[in-house]
């Protein structure tokens, strides 16, 4: 879900692509952000989430 959102222009677009509701997308993103915040690495913006995902090896720049 995270990679899909990072590649899309909007939450609506990723919701349609993944057959989810926008509410579900928002819930997933809120949980991801909460986990980063809990470990002292907040990611309040989309750019920050990209940086965290790359730093943690979840995605590579080639995947974006």
C-alpha positions as CSV (number, residue, x, y, z in Angstrom):
1,X,0.0,0.0,0.0
2,X,2.8,2.4,0.9
3,X,4.6,2.0,-2.4
4,X,1.3,2.4,-4.3
5,X,0.6,5.7,-2.5
6,X,4.1,6.9,-3.0
7,X,3.8,6.3,-6.8
8,X,0.3,7.9,-7.1
9,X,-0.7,11.5,-7.1
10,X,-3.5,11.1,-4.6
11,X,-5.0,8.9,-1.9
12,X,-8.0,8.6,-4.2
13,X,-5.9,7.2,-7.0
14,X,-4.3,4.5,-4.8
15,X,-7.6,3.6,-3.3
16,X,-9.0,2.9,-6.8
17,X,-5.9,1.1,-7.9
18,X,-5.9,-1.2,-4.8
19,X,-9.7,-1.6,-4.5
20,X,-9.7,0.1,-1.1
21,X,-11.7,3.0,0.4
22,X,-9.9,6.3,0.9
23,X,-10.6,5.7,4.7
24,X,-8.6,2.5,4.6
25,X,-5.7,4.2,2.8
26,X,-5.8,7.0,5.5
27,X,-5.8,4.4,8.3
28,X,-2.8,2.5,6.8
29,X,-0.9,5.8,6.4
30,X,-1.7,6.9,10.0
31,X,-0.5,3.6,11.4
32,X,2.7,3.7,9.4
33,X,3.3,7.3,10.6
34,X,2.5,6.3,14.2
35,X,5.1,3.5,14.1
36,X,7.8,5.8,12.8
37,X,6.9,8.4,15.5
38,X,7.1,5.8,18.2
39,X,10.7,5.0,17.3
40,X,11.7,8.7,17.2
41,X,11.7,9.0,13.4
42,X,8.6,11.0,12.5
43,X,7.5,11.1,8.9
44,X,4.7,13.7,8.8
45,X,4.9,14.3,5.0
46,X,4.9,12.2,1.9
47,X,8.5,13.2,1.2
48,X,9.5,12.1,4.7
49,X,7.8,8.7,4.2
50,X,9.7,8.3,1.0
51,X,13.0,9.0,2.8
52,X,12.2,6.6,5.6
53,X,11.1,3.8,3.2
54,X,14.4,4.2,1.2
55,X,16.5,4.4,4.4
56,X,14.9,1.3,5.8
57,X,15.3,-0.7,2.5
58,X,11.6,-1.1,2.0
59,X,11.9,0.5,-1.5
60,X,14.6,1.6,-3.8
61,X,14.7,4.8,-5.8
62,X,14.3,2.7,-8.9
63,X,10.8,1.5,-7.7
64,X,9.5,5.1,-7.6
